[in-house]
Amino acid sequence: MPDAVRPGASAPWLGAPGARRSGFTLEVVGAQLRAAKRTFDGDGVSMGYESAGDLGATSPNAARRSAVLVALYEVDGEAHVVLTRRARAMAHHGGEIAFPGGRSEPGESPLATALREASEEVNLDPASATAIAWLTPLATFATKSAIYPIVVTLGKAPNLVANPAEVDDVFALALRDLVAEGNFVEERWRHRDLRPGADGDGFVAIHFYRAPHDLIWGATARVLSELLGYVTGVTWPAAEGVAAKSPE
């Protein structure tokens, strides 16, 4: 737990001129990510990932790679994102909401890792996924590893089944609902040990999203913040660091 907590900033898409808060079709999402130069055109390592976020400086063991799958599909003109609740018995982050994903095997690309883990965790068919974008890697404090988010689209709503050994539940949320007023909260936390991304007073921004019966936070919320910033067409304060350094 933090030693001190301060209120944080509001979501930048609230009240921003021209900010989009609905109508997130997959076509719109793809266009916004292309405009942000996040187009996926390789294996996830050759696209500047190694320098993005200065992973070597923020994680003493950034070679411990993981990847997560940010899987999007469209229902009634609105993109939805697939999320899981990790099994409560898991050694790390048990019971928390997360993207499908996990540790990379030797020689495995971030895309291959994310697809393999999604198949194992929620029975997502890798052949149904089209990789369209990459998001900024996170260097985490708690697990001392680098997480590579890969954005994929699915042609239709998938039939997903949670693997109880790893996942308690699998569900999807509309991007429109995540950016709805009142669904985003930022707090600024300070710990005794300095965390990556801390300001001059030692405080780090922590993001939260309200989900049915729970909160999304930590690295998952950081990835969502970057994605939602791109698709709404707004820029976060200190945008270059918003997802590159996760203190959790």
C-alpha positions as CSV (number, residue, x, y, z in Angstrom):
1,M,0.0,0.0,0.0
2,P,1.2,3.6,-0.6
3,D,2.4,5.8,2.2
4,A,0.5,8.8,0.8
5,V,-2.3,9.4,-1.7
6,R,-3.3,12.5,-3.6
7,P,-6.1,13.2,-6.1
8,G,-5.0,12.9,-9.7
9,A,-6.0,14.5,-13.0
10,S,-9.3,14.0,-14.9
11,A,-9.4,11.9,-18.1
12,P,-8.2,14.2,-20.9
13,W,-11.1,13.2,-23.2
14,L,-13.6,14.8,-20.9
15,G,-14.3,18.2,-22.3
16,A,-11.5,18.1,-24.9
17,P,-12.5,19.8,-28.1
18,G,-13.2,17.3,-30.8
19,A,-12.6,14.3,-28.5
20,R,-14.5,11.2,-29.6
21,R,-16.4,9.3,-26.9
22,S,-18.5,6.9,-28.9
23,G,-18.7,5.4,-32.4
24,F,-15.5,3.4,-31.9
25,T,-15.8,1.0,-34.8
26,L,-12.9,-1.2,-35.6
27,E,-12.3,1.0,-38.6
28,V,-12.1,4.1,-36.5
29,V,-9.8,2.4,-33.9
30,G,-7.5,1.2,-36.7
31,A,-7.3,4.6,-38.3
32,Q,-6.5,6.3,-35.0
33,L,-3.7,3.8,-34.2
34,R,-2.3,4.2,-37.7
35,A,-2.3,8.0,-37.2
36,A,-0.4,7.5,-34.0
37,K,2.2,5.4,-35.9
38,R,1.5,2.3,-33.8
39,T,0.8,0.1,-36.9
40,F,1.9,-3.5,-36.3
41,D,4.2,-4.5,-39.2
42,G,6.6,-7.0,-37.6
43,D,7.2,-9.3,-34.7
44,G,6.9,-6.7,-32.0
45,V,10.6,-6.4,-31.3
46,S,11.8,-4.8,-34.6
47,M,9.4,-1.8,-34.2
48,G,11.4,0.2,-31.8
49,Y,10.2,-1.8,-28.8
50,E,13.7,-2.2,-27.3
51,S,14.1,1.6,-27.0
52,A,10.5,2.5,-26.2
53,G,10.1,3.5,-22.6
54,D,13.8,3.0,-21.9
55,L,13.1,-0.4,-20.6
56,G,16.6,-1.1,-19.6
57,A,16.7,1.8,-17.3
58,T,13.3,1.2,-15.7
59,S,13.5,-2.5,-15.1
60,P,16.6,-4.3,-13.8
61,N,15.4,-7.5,-15.5
62,A,13.7,-6.3,-18.6
63,A,14.9,-9.4,-20.5
64,R,12.1,-11.2,-18.7
65,R,9.6,-10.6,-21.4
66,S,5.8,-11.0,-21.3
67,A,3.1,-10.0,-23.7
68,V,-0.6,-9.3,-23.5
69,L,-3.3,-9.5,-26.1
70,V,-5.5,-6.4,-26.5
71,A,-8.2,-8.2,-28.5
72,L,-11.0,-6.0,-30.0
73,Y,-14.2,-6.9,-31.7
74,E,-17.2,-4.9,-32.8
75,V,-20.9,-5.1,-31.6
76,D,-23.5,-2.7,-32.9
77,G,-20.9,-0.2,-34.1
78,E,-18.9,-0.2,-30.9
79,A,-15.5,-1.8,-30.3
80,H,-15.3,-4.1,-27.2
81,V,-12.0,-5.2,-25.5
82,V,-11.5,-8.7,-24.1
83,L,-10.5,-8.9,-20.4
84,T,-10.0,-11.6,-17.8
85,R,-10.1,-11.9,-14.1
86,R,-7.0,-13.8,-13.0
87,A,-7.5,-16.9,-10.9
88,R,-7.3,-16.0,-7.2
89,A,-4.8,-18.8,-6.6
90,M,-2.3,-17.2,-9.0
91,A,1.0,-16.3,-7.4
92,H,1.0,-12.7,-8.8
93,H,-2.0,-10.4,-9.1
94,G,-4.5,-13.1,-8.2
95,G,-8.1,-12.0,-8.7
96,E,-7.2,-8.8,-10.6
97,I,-8.6,-7.9,-14.0
98,A,-6.0,-8.3,-16.8
99,F,-5.6,-8.8,-20.5
100,P,-4.9,-12.4,-21.7
101,G,-1.1,-12.8,-21.6
102,G,1.9,-14.2,-19.9
103,R,5.6,-14.9,-19.9
104,S,7.4,-15.4,-23.3
105,E,9.2,-18.6,-24.1
106,P,12.8,-18.4,-25.4
107,G,12.9,-17.0,-29.0
108,E,9.2,-16.3,-29.0
109,S,7.9,-13.0,-30.4
110,P,5.5,-10.8,-28.4
111,L,2.7,-11.6,-30.9
112,A,3.3,-15.3,-30.6
113,T,3.3,-15.1,-26.8
114,A,0.1,-13.1,-26.6
115,L,-1.7,-15.4,-29.0
116,R,-0.5,-18.6,-27.3
117,E,-1.4,-17.3,-23.8
118,A,-4.9,-16.1,-25.0
119,S,-5.5,-19.6,-26.5
120,E,-4.4,-21.3,-23.2
121,E,-6.3,-18.9,-20.9
122,V,-9.6,-18.2,-22.7
123,N,-9.6,-20.6,-25.8
124,L,-9.2,-17.7,-28.3
125,D,-8.4,-19.1,-31.7
126,P,-5.2,-17.5,-32.9
127,A,-6.4,-17.8,-36.5
128,S,-9.3,-15.4,-35.7
129,A,-6.9,-12.6,-34.7
130,T,-5.4,-9.9,-37.0
131,A,-2.6,-7.9,-35.4
132,I,-3.0,-4.2,-36.2
133,A,-1.0,-2.3,-33.6
134,W,1.5,-2.3,-30.8
135,L,1.4,-0.2,-27.6
136,T,4.2,1.0,-25.5
137,P,5.9,-1.7,-23.5
138,L,5.7,-1.4,-19.7
139,A,8.5,-2.1,-17.3
140,T,6.9,-3.2,-14.1
141,F,8.2,-2.7,-10.6
142,A,6.7,-5.7,-8.8
143,T,7.7,-8.4,-11.3
144,K,10.7,-6.7,-12.8
145,S,9.7,-7.6,-16.3
146,A,8.8,-6.0,-19.6
147,I,5.2,-6.4,-20.9
148,Y,4.5,-6.0,-24.6
149,P,0.9,-5.1,-25.5
150,I,-0.3,-6.2,-29.0
151,V,-3.6,-5.0,-30.4
152,V,-5.5,-7.4,-32.5
153,T,-9.0,-7.4,-34.1
154,L,-11.4,-10.3,-34.2
155,G,-13.9,-10.7,-37.1
156,K,-16.8,-11.3,-34.7
157,A,-17.6,-11.8,-31.1
158,P,-15.6,-14.8,-29.9
159,N,-16.8,-17.8,-28.0
160,L,-14.4,-17.6,-25.1
161,V,-14.1,-20.1,-22.2
162,A,-12.0,-19.4,-19.1
163,N,-9.3,-21.9,-18.2
164,P,-10.0,-22.3,-14.4
165,A,-6.3,-23.0,-13.7
166,E,-5.5,-19.5,-14.8
167,V,-8.6,-17.4,-15.2
168,D,-11.8,-17.1,-13.0
169,D,-13.7,-15.2,-15.7
170,V,-13.5,-13.7,-19.2
171,F,-15.7,-10.8,-20.4
172,A,-15.6,-7.8,-22.6
173,L,-16.2,-4.1,-22.1
174,A,-17.1,-1.5,-24.7
175,L,-14.5,1.3,-25.2
176,R,-17.4,3.7,-25.1
177,D,-18.2,2.6,-21.6
178,L,-14.6,3.0,-20.4
179,V,-14.5,6.6,-21.5
180,A,-17.9,7.4,-20.1
181,E,-17.9,10.2,-17.5
182,G,-17.2,8.9,-14.0
183,N,-15.5,5.6,-15.2
184,F,-11.9,6.8,-15.0
185,V,-10.1,7.8,-11.8
186,E,-6.5,8.9,-11.3
187,E,-4.7,8.9,-8.0
188,R,-1.1,9.9,-7.2
189,W,0.7,7.4,-4.9
190,R,3.9,7.8,-3.0
191,H,5.9,4.8,-1.6
192,R,8.9,4.7,0.7
193,D,10.9,3.2,-2.2
194,L,11.0,5.4,-5.2
195,R,8.9,4.0,-8.1
196,P,9.5,4.5,-11.8
197,G,7.9,7.6,-13.2
198,A,7.7,9.4,-9.9
199,D,7.5,13.2,-9.9
200,G,9.7,15.5,-7.8
201,D,7.7,14.8,-4.7
202,G,7.9,11.0,-5.2
203,F,4.3,10.6,-6.4
204,V,3.3,8.3,-9.3
205,A,0.0,8.5,-11.2
206,I,-2.1,5.4,-10.8
207,H,-5.0,4.8,-13.2
208,F,-8.3,3.1,-12.4
209,Y,-11.3,2.2,-14.6
210,R,-14.7,1.1,-13.1
211,A,-15.8,-2.2,-14.3
212,P,-18.9,-4.1,-13.2
213,H,-18.4,-5.1,-9.6
214,D,-14.7,-4.2,-9.7
215,L,-11.9,-1.8,-10.6
216,I,-9.3,-2.2,-13.4
217,W,-5.9,-0.8,-12.3
218,G,-2.2,-1.3,-12.5
219,A,-0.5,-2.3,-15.7
220,T,-3.9,-3.2,-17.4
221,A,-5.2,0.3,-16.7
222,R,-2.0,1.8,-18.1
223,V,-2.4,0.0,-21.3
224,L,-6.1,1.0,-21.5
225,S,-5.1,4.6,-20.9
226,E,-2.7,4.6,-23.9
227,L,-5.2,2.9,-26.2
228,L,-8.1,5.1,-25.2
229,G,-6.0,8.2,-25.6
230,Y,-5.3,7.3,-29.2
231,V,-8.8,6.3,-30.1
232,T,-10.4,9.4,-28.6
233,G,-7.8,11.6,-30.3
234,V,-6.5,13.3,-27.2
235,T,-3.0,13.4,-25.6
236,W,-2.2,12.6,-22.0
237,P,0.0,14.9,-20.0
238,A,3.5,13.4,-20.3
239,A,2.1,11.1,-23.0
240,E,5.5,9.6,-23.7
241,G,5.7,8.1,-20.2
242,V,2.1,7.3,-19.6
243,A,2.4,3.6,-20.4
244,A,6.2,3.1,-20.4
245,K,6.7,2.9,-16.6
246,S,4.3,1.0,-14.4
247,P,5.0,1.2,-10.7
248,E,2.9,-1.9,-9.8
